[in-house]
């Protein structure tokens, strides 16, 4: 069976995606999609920065695998043919895949030494070069034929196909397998997915970024013809009945698809104006998986830190880890909830990093880059404390502020020789002589000395009935400046964490502006 690939691809990393305004079909850029060349079977890494595909742009138009990558905010590099140490005529042509971060290439070959037939192999990328391929070995590989490995974002679960027969361009008698990584770092014994999925010739599994949506191809009865695409989801401990992806299926073979981390588009090779090209197709809302946003950055300062992410909807920690050796941090956040990311240093005297991400809206960025600074606080610095918030038009701290208060208290305790101030700054100050809107909760009284005309007593001054007299008038103003009380609330919370009030000054400032916004800072005085 002559198979053709599909894959999910991200066209632009840094824009927000709105499904109501996105095009139904988008062509990949010409840097990897030349109109005079046939391109097939594109596979993009989950992070959207690496791409492997099959092309006839080779000697004698022989179908050959090519690789391309891009750096943040750049176009795709000119595709390069994979080296002969990886690609040979002994490989399964349609089995090239990538790890979620694009740093590892997976492929299937029958070359020696192997476990059985076509085995899964891997090679790691270092710049523009590839490491010597290594066999994944048992229990992943067996005396049967294995190909098309696809991994969850944490790379702790792998799905692949195991087939009775396989050649360079065809595979049959296939079932979809799943294996999980054990505590010792080795793969556990693979298990076959249920018969509802493994009906007929089931091939090319693609686990999506949400870790629960699986796309695969099958020649089961009832399709449009050949191999068709199906989707199933892992819910309540079981896989749902597969449904056909009608928007992408054709009378020809439709196989080997995947979706980028945003979950909006499916990439496949499709007819272009002159040749087969790589194009994205918008996934209908009823089939769209949950998307993931990638948060990444390199620490400025100490690399010895702990990285945590909490889902604020249920209070559960969804990630716990450390930066890599270069201080690089990368986490994935699933849309539909609000998350709190924190990078806490091992040493108390160092600054921490924290940020909140609200992924409950209609748009989703694929990549957010952060610049965490983990270093001693310096005199004159004003460290933002954006996770400290207040209820509505009050000086009452929200419950979500408690974790930031604890981190802040640890930092202050770790710097006993420093002097600090809690500074609250509000933009959008308003005032009126009447309480004209609910924001004007505060009252200020101004005294004004003025001269007034008053009626004089005839007995006191018979020559004049009107006299001028100095007097004081008290004027009442309603306003929305709660910054002194809010700063006091933060100091009181820190007192409850054991920080003496004598160590903290209070600074408050209200500025005019069209939109009200309150921010809290830790000012390092000396």
TADA-V481101 format. One record per residue. N is the residue number from 1. RES is the residue in three letters. D_LAST is the distance of its C-alpha to the last C-alpha in Angstrom with 1 decimal. Layout:
BEGIN
{{N & RES & D_LAST} {N & RES & D_LAST}}
END
This chain:
BEGIN
{{1 & UNK & 73.5} {2 & UNK & 71.6} {3 & UNK & 68.1} {4 & UNK & 65.6} {5 & UNK & 61.9} {6 & UNK & 59.5} {7 & UNK & 55.7} {8 & UNK & 52.7} {9 & UNK & 50.6} {10 & UNK & 47.6} {11 & UNK & 48.3} {12 & UNK & 44.8} {13 & UNK & 41.6} {14 & UNK & 39.2} {15 & UNK & 41.1} {16 & UNK & 41.6} {17 & UNK & 45.1} {18 & UNK & 47.2} {19 & UNK & 50.6} {20 & UNK & 52.3} {21 & UNK & 51.8} {22 & UNK & 52.1} {23 & UNK & 55.2} {24 & UNK & 57.8} {25 & UNK & 58.0} {26 & UNK & 55.7} {27 & UNK & 56.7} {28 & UNK & 54.4} {29 & UNK & 53.5} {30 & UNK & 56.0} {31 & UNK & 53.8} {32 & UNK & 55.1} {33 & UNK & 58.0} {34 & UNK & 60.6} {35 & UNK & 63.6} {36 & UNK & 66.1} {37 & UNK & 64.9} {38 & UNK & 65.4} {39 & UNK & 62.3} {40 & UNK & 62.5} {41 & UNK & 60.5} {42 & UNK & 56.9} {43 & UNK & 54.3} {44 & UNK & 50.7} {45 & UNK & 47.8} {46 & UNK & 46.0} {47 & UNK & 42.9} {48 & UNK & 45.1} {49 & UNK & 44.3} {50 & UNK & 47.4} {51 & UNK & 51.1} {52 & UNK & 54.4} {53 & UNK & 57.8} {54 & UNK & 61.4} {55 & UNK & 63.0} {56 & UNK & 66.3} {57 & UNK & 64.5} {58 & UNK & 66.0} {59 & UNK & 69.2} {60 & UNK & 72.3} {61 & UNK & 70.1} {62 & UNK & 69.5} {63 & UNK & 66.9} {64 & UNK & 63.8} {65 & UNK & 60.2} {66 & UNK & 57.4} {67 & UNK & 53.6} {68 & UNK & 50.9} {69 & UNK & 47.2} {70 & UNK & 44.5} {71 & UNK & 40.8} {72 & UNK & 38.5} {73 & UNK & 39.7} {74 & UNK & 42.6} {75 & UNK & 46.3} {76 & UNK & 48.4} {77 & UNK & 49.1} {78 & UNK & 52.9} {79 & UNK & 54.5} {80 & UNK & 55.4} {81 & UNK & 58.4} {82 & UNK & 57.4} {83 & UNK & 58.5} {84 & UNK & 61.8} {85 & UNK & 60.1} {86 & UNK & 59.3} {87 & UNK & 62.0} {88 & UNK & 65.6} {89 & UNK & 68.8} {90 & UNK & 68.4} {91 & UNK & 65.4} {92 & UNK & 65.6} {93 & UNK & 64.9} {94 & UNK & 63.3} {95 & UNK & 61.0} {96 & UNK & 57.9} {97 & UNK & 54.6} {98 & UNK & 50.9} {99 & UNK & 48.1} {100 & UNK & 45.7} {101 & UNK & 43.1} {102 & UNK & 46.0} {103 & UNK & 45.4} {104 & UNK & 48.6} {105 & UNK & 52.1} {106 & UNK & 54.8} {107 & UNK & 58.5} {108 & UNK & 61.9} {109 & UNK & 64.5} {110 & UNK & 67.6} {111 & UNK & 67.0} {112 & UNK & 67.1} {113 & UNK & 65.8} {114 & UNK & 65.5} {115 & UNK & 66.0} {116 & UNK & 68.8} {117 & UNK & 69.4} {118 & UNK & 66.6} {119 & UNK & 63.4} {120 & UNK & 59.8} {121 & UNK & 57.8} {122 & UNK & 54.2} {123 & UNK & 52.5} {124 & UNK & 48.8} {125 & UNK & 47.6} {126 & UNK & 45.4} {127 & UNK & 44.9} {128 & UNK & 48.5} {129 & UNK & 50.2} {130 & UNK & 51.4} {131 & UNK & 51.7} {132 & UNK & 55.0} {133 & UNK & 56.2} {134 & UNK & 56.2} {135 & UNK & 58.5} {136 & UNK & 56.9} {137 & UNK & 59.7} {138 & UNK & 61.0} {139 & UNK & 60.6} {140 & UNK & 59.6} {141 & UNK & 62.5} {142 & UNK & 66.0} {143 & UNK & 69.6} {144 & UNK & 69.4} {145 & UNK & 67.4} {146 & UNK & 63.7} {147 & UNK & 61.7} {148 & UNK & 59.2} {149 & UNK & 56.1} {150 & UNK & 53.4} {151 & UNK & 50.2} {152 & UNK & 47.9} {153 & UNK & 44.3} {154 & UNK & 43.1} {155 & UNK & 46.1} {156 & UNK & 47.2} {157 & UNK & 50.5} {158 & UNK & 53.1} {159 & UNK & 56.2} {160 & UNK & 59.0} {161 & UNK & 62.8} {162 & UNK & 65.4} {163 & UNK & 68.8} {164 & UNK & 72.4} {165 & UNK & 73.1} {166 & UNK & 71.0} {167 & UNK & 71.7} {168 & UNK & 69.8} {169 & UNK & 70.0} {170 & UNK & 71.1} {171 & UNK & 70.3} {172 & UNK & 72.3} {173 & UNK & 72.5} {174 & UNK & 68.7} {175 & UNK & 66.6} {176 & UNK & 62.9} {177 & UNK & 61.0} {178 & UNK & 57.6} {179 & UNK & 55.7} {180 & UNK & 52.4} {181 & UNK & 50.1} {182 & UNK & 50.2} {183 & UNK & 47.4} {184 & UNK & 48.6} {185 & UNK & 48.1} {186 & UNK & 51.8} {187 & UNK & 53.7} {188 & UNK & 55.8} {189 & UNK & 59.4} {190 & UNK & 59.8} {191 & UNK & 61.6} {192 & UNK & 63.6} {193 & UNK & 62.5} {194 & UNK & 65.0} {195 & UNK & 68.4} {196 & UNK & 67.3} {197 & UNK & 65.2} {198 & UNK & 67.4} {199 & UNK & 70.5} {200 & UNK & 72.5} {201 & UNK & 70.7} {202 & UNK & 67.0} {203 & UNK & 64.8} {204 & UNK & 61.4} {205 & UNK & 58.9} {206 & UNK & 55.6} {207 & UNK & 52.9} {208 & UNK & 50.5} {209 & UNK & 46.8} {210 & UNK & 46.9} {211 & UNK & 48.6} {212 & UNK & 51.4} {213 & UNK & 53.5} {214 & UNK & 56.0} {215 & UNK & 58.2} {216 & UNK & 61.3} {217 & UNK & 64.7} {218 & UNK & 68.1} {219 & UNK & 71.8} {220 & UNK & 72.5} {221 & UNK & 75.2} {222 & UNK & 74.4} {223 & UNK & 72.2} {224 & UNK & 72.8} {225 & UNK & 74.1} {226 & UNK & 73.1} {227 & UNK & 69.7} {228 & UNK & 67.7} {229 & UNK & 64.0} {230 & UNK & 63.1} {231 & UNK & 60.0} {232 & UNK & 59.3} {233 & UNK & 56.3} {234 & UNK & 55.3} {235 & UNK & 55.2} {236 & UNK & 55.4} {237 & UNK & 56.2} {238 & UNK & 59.0} {239 & UNK & 59.6} {240 & UNK & 61.0} {241 & UNK & 64.3} {242 & UNK & 63.8} {243 & UNK & 64.2} {244 & UNK & 65.3} {245 & UNK & 63.0} {246 & UNK & 65.7} {247 & UNK & 63.6} {248 & UNK & 63.3} {249 & UNK & 66.6} {250 & UNK & 69.6} {251 & UNK & 73.1} {252 & UNK & 71.8} {253 & UNK & 69.6} {254 & UNK & 66.0} {255 & UNK & 63.8} {256 & UNK & 60.5} {257 & UNK & 58.1} {258 & UNK & 54.4} {259 & UNK & 51.7} {260 & UNK & 48.2} {261 & UNK & 45.2} {262 & UNK & 45.3} {263 & UNK & 48.8} {264 & UNK & 50.2} {265 & UNK & 52.5} {266 & UNK & 55.2} {267 & UNK & 56.0} {268 & UNK & 59.5} {269 & UNK & 61.8} {270 & UNK & 64.1} {271 & UNK & 66.7} {272 & UNK & 65.3} {273 & UNK & 67.2} {274 & UNK & 68.7} {275 & UNK & 67.4} {276 & UNK & 65.5} {277 & UNK & 61.9} {278 & UNK & 58.7} {279 & UNK & 57.9} {280 & UNK & 55.7} {281 & UNK & 57.3} {282 & UNK & 55.5} {283 & UNK & 55.8} {284 & UNK & 57.3} {285 & UNK & 55.2} {286 & UNK & 57.4} {287 & UNK & 56.8} {288 & UNK & 53.2} {289 & UNK & 51.0} {290 & UNK & 47.4} {291 & UNK & 45.2} {292 & UNK & 42.0} {293 & UNK & 38.8} {294 & UNK & 37.1} {295 & UNK & 33.3} {296 & UNK & 32.1} {297 & UNK & 29.4} {298 & UNK & 27.8} {299 & UNK & 24.5} {300 & UNK & 21.9} {301 & UNK & 20.4} {302 & UNK & 21.7} {303 & UNK & 25.3} {304 & UNK & 25.5} {305 & UNK & 25.3} {306 & UNK & 27.6} {307 & UNK & 29.0} {308 & UNK & 30.4} {309 & UNK & 32.2} {310 & UNK & 33.4} {311 & UNK & 36.2} {312 & UNK & 35.1} {313 & UNK & 38.8} {314 & UNK & 39.7} {315 & UNK & 36.5} {316 & UNK & 37.8} {317 & UNK & 35.8} {318 & UNK & 37.6} {319 & UNK & 35.7} {320 & UNK & 34.1} {321 & UNK & 33.4} {322 & UNK & 31.2} {323 & UNK & 30.5} {324 & UNK & 33.0} {325 & UNK & 32.5} {326 & UNK & 30.9} {327 & UNK & 28.5} {328 & UNK & 30.8} {329 & UNK & 30.9} {330 & UNK & 33.9} {331 & UNK & 35.1} {332 & UNK & 37.9} {333 & UNK & 37.8} {334 & UNK & 41.2} {335 & UNK & 41.8} {336 & UNK & 42.6} {337 & UNK & 39.5} {338 & UNK & 35.7} {339 & UNK & 33.5} {340 & UNK & 29.9} {341 & UNK & 28.6} {342 & UNK & 25.8} {343 & UNK & 24.6} {344 & UNK & 22.9} {345 & UNK & 21.7} {346 & UNK & 23.2} {347 & UNK & 20.0} {348 & UNK & 17.8} {349 & UNK & 14.4} {350 & UNK & 15.4} {351 & UNK & 15.3} {352 & UNK & 18.7} {353 & UNK & 21.0} {354 & UNK & 23.3} {355 & UNK & 25.8} {356 & UNK & 28.9} {357 & UNK & 32.2} {358 & UNK & 35.1} {359 & UNK & 38.3} {360 & UNK & 40.7} {361 & UNK & 41.7} {362 & UNK & 44.6} {363 & UNK & 42.7} {364 & UNK & 41.1} {365 & UNK & 39.2} {366 & UNK & 40.2} {367 & UNK & 37.0} {368 & UNK & 33.3} {369 & UNK & 30.9} {370 & UNK & 27.3} {371 & UNK & 24.4} {372 & UNK & 22.4} {373 & UNK & 19.1} {374 & UNK & 18.6} {375 & UNK & 15.6} {376 & UNK & 12.3} {377 & UNK & 9.6} {378 & UNK & 7.6} {379 & UNK & 4.6} {380 & UNK & 6.9} {381 & UNK & 9.3} {382 & UNK & 11.5} {383 & UNK & 13.6} {384 & UNK & 17.1} {385 & UNK & 18.7} {386 & UNK & 22.2} {387 & UNK & 24.0} {388 & UNK & 23.0} {389 & UNK & 26.0} {390 & UNK & 27.9} {391 & UNK & 31.6} {392 & UNK & 33.3} {393 & UNK & 32.8} {394 & UNK & 31.0} {395 & UNK & 27.6} {396 & UNK & 28.9} {397 & UNK & 27.2} {398 & UNK & 29.7} {399 & UNK & 30.7} {400 & UNK & 29.5} {401 & UNK & 25.9} {402 & UNK & 26.1} {403 & UNK & 25.5} {404 & UNK & 22.3} {405 & UNK & 21.1} {406 & UNK & 22.0} {407 & UNK & 20.2} {408 & UNK & 17.0} {409 & UNK & 17.4} {410 & UNK & 17.9} {411 & UNK & 14.7} {412 & UNK & 12.6} {413 & UNK & 15.0} {414 & UNK & 14.5} {415 & UNK & 10.8} {416 & UNK & 11.3} {417 & UNK & 8.5} {418 & UNK & 5.7} {419 & UNK & 5.5} {420 & UNK & 7.6} {421 & UNK & 10.2} {422 & UNK & 13.7} {423 & UNK & 14.8} {424 & UNK & 18.6} {425 & UNK & 20.3} {426 & UNK & 24.1} {427 & UNK & 26.4} {428 & UNK & 30.1} {429 & UNK & 29.9} {430 & UNK & 33.4} {431 & UNK & 35.1} {432 & UNK & 38.8} {433 & UNK & 41.0} {434 & UNK & 42.5} {435 & UNK & 41.2} {436 & UNK & 42.4} {437 & UNK & 40.8} {438 & UNK & 39.4} {439 & UNK & 35.7} {440 & UNK & 35.8} {441 & UNK & 35.1} {442 & UNK & 33.1} {443 & UNK & 34.7} {444 & UNK & 33.5} {445 & UNK & 35.8} {446 & UNK & 35.9} {447 & UNK & 38.0} {448 & UNK & 39.9} {449 & UNK & 42.0} {450 & UNK & 45.3} {451 & UNK & 48.9} {452 & UNK & 51.6} {453 & UNK & 55.4} {454 & UNK & 57.0} {455 & UNK & 60.7} {456 & UNK & 61.6} {457 & UNK & 64.1} {458 & UNK & 67.5} {459 & UNK & 67.8} {460 & UNK & 64.5} {461 & UNK & 65.1} {462 & UNK & 68.6} {463 & UNK & 68.1} {464 & UNK & 65.4} {465 & UNK & 64.9} {466 & UNK & 61.3} {467 & UNK & 58.4} {468 & UNK & 54.8} {469 & UNK & 52.1} {470 & UNK & 48.3} {471 & UNK & 46.7} {472 & UNK & 43.5} {473 & UNK & 43.5} {474 & UNK & 41.1} {475 & UNK & 40.4} {476 & UNK & 39.2} {477 & UNK & 37.1} {478 & UNK & 36.5} {479 & UNK & 33.4} {480 & UNK & 31.4} {481 & UNK & 27.8} {482 & UNK & 26.7} {483 & UNK & 23.0} {484 & UNK & 22.0} {485 & UNK & 24.3} {486 & UNK & 23.2} {487 & UNK & 19.5} {488 & UNK & 20.9} {489 & UNK & 23.0} {490 & UNK & 20.2} {491 & UNK & 18.4} {492 & UNK & 21.9} {493 & UNK & 22.5} {494 & UNK & 19.4} {495 & UNK & 20.6} {496 & UNK & 23.8} {497 & UNK & 22.1} {498 & UNK & 21.0} {499 & UNK & 17.4} {500 & UNK & 17.2} {501 & UNK & 16.8} {502 & UNK & 14.8} {503 & UNK & 11.8} {504 & UNK & 12.1} {505 & UNK & 12.2} {506 & UNK & 14.9} {507 & UNK & 15.2} {508 & UNK & 18.7} {509 & UNK & 20.5} {510 & UNK & 24.1} {511 & UNK & 25.6} {512 & UNK & 29.3} {513 & UNK & 30.9} {514 & UNK & 34.1} {515 & UNK & 32.7} {516 & UNK & 30.5} {517 & UNK & 27.6} {518 & UNK & 24.7} {519 & UNK & 21.5} {520 & UNK & 18.6} {521 & UNK & 15.1} {522 & UNK & 12.1} {523 & UNK & 9.2} {524 & UNK & 5.8} {525 & UNK & 3.8} {526 & UNK & 0.0}}
END
